[in-house]
Amino acid sequence: MEVNPPKQEHLLALKVMRLTKPTLFTNIPVTCEEKDLPGDLFNQLMRDDPSTVNGAEVLMLGEMLTLPQNFGNIFLGETFSSYISVHNDSNQVVKDILVKADLQTSSQRLNLSASNATVAELKPDCCIDDVIHHEVKEIGTHILVCAVSYTTQGGEKMYFRKFFKFQVLKPLDVKTKFYNAESDLNSVTDEVFLEAQIQNITTSPMFMEKVSLEPSIMYNVAELNSVSQVGECVTTFGSRTYLQPMDTRQYLYCLKPKKEFAEKAGIIKGVTVIGKLDIVWKTNLGERGRLQTSQLQRMAPGYGDVRLSLEAIPDTVSLEEPFHITCKITNCSERTMDLVLEMCNTNSIHWCGISGRQLGKLHPSSSLCLALTLLSSVQGLQSVSGLRLTDTFLKRTYEYDDIAQVCVVSSAIKVEN
């Protein structure tokens, strides 16, 4: 009958502890009214308790710190710190000790050991200590793998390892929205407004140290999260930049294409990279966290082959009196066009001038300005419509309706005495 030999115990002991900052001690007050039997006894005991705050004994606050009792939560963007200790529990000298610490995530395996050098020997009751740090950049399950190899006095090589699993949670919920705006009615210098909504989805308040937008090489950025008051610039959120649990804060940024890119209409078409958000916060007793979003992408507005924009138009015009507008036509295609302008009257807006006018050839990324005259026969808010551009090369017509709106009021009547 074959008997399996007993499993040999290791001469070394491995201990792994997470390094976190302590928390404030929470006092649970027990009070009563003065007319009750204990009288002022409970209140006096609380005043004599060294863990309570003077003058605020009945509040659940304390002046003492308490060490963490469990592993706690780890959030994305924070720094995971751990203390690793290997102790010689035996009465003999152990040689060639090597301690390795790896962090296994869903996508990669990282070596966190501060030193991969082998320790020549470890005497009884002595230990090898190491502290590892890692900025957490992935959400989900993480496994800390600690492996120890050594050689006994008898020359036998030993090896063992331990696994420590923990979850990395998401601290913030970040949502972004893009708004396209024409800064000066030009064809390619459009501004882009980015709204970033940041929500604290943890269970503790956060101090928002920095929220900034790092633009791509194509854009310049201006932050719109501060106002000027009495010669100084303060944030729109006030002097306190705390974000309570489940609260949401909105940040606004204005991006404008750089001159060298704005002059080339083809570059800012389609999908362009705007930049990435850089968020830095602190929690509890100053524990720092940092989160960077991936590159934000924005779909540039499409204008087709020909873009028609307004350079000048009055807000208010008089009934049955001519008024003038200035239009800008830009060739957004990659071919030369031969354009003809046609003007179609509507029930309320009438064009003054010759329809079917030849505008000539317009090369790619080129523009031309037109001064046009109109007249309104109906009062109220009227829409400017009825422009047609025809490319004689391809026999293609581009229609432009609801270009703008003007307010039409009755003409002033001059009364002579």
Secondary structure, DSSP 8 states (H G I E B T S, - for coil): ----------SEEEEEEE----EE---------TTSTTTTHHHHHHHH-TTS-TT-TTSS--SSEE--SS---EETTBEEEEEEEEEE-SSS-EEEEEEEEEEE-SS-EEE--S----EEEE-TT-EEEEEEEEE----EEEEEEEEEEEE-TTS-EEEEEEEEEEEEE--EEEEEEEEEE-SSS-SS--EEEEEEEEEE-SSS-EEEEEEEEEE-TTEEEEE-SEEEETTEEEETT-S--EE-TT-EEEEEEEEEE-HHHHT-TTTTSSEEEEEEEEEEEEETTTEEEEEE---EEEE-----SEEEEEEE--SEEETTS-EEEEEEEEE-SSS-EEEEEEE---SSEEEES-SSEEEEEE-TT-EEEEEEEEEE-S-EEEEE--EEEEETTTTEEEEE---EEEEEE--------
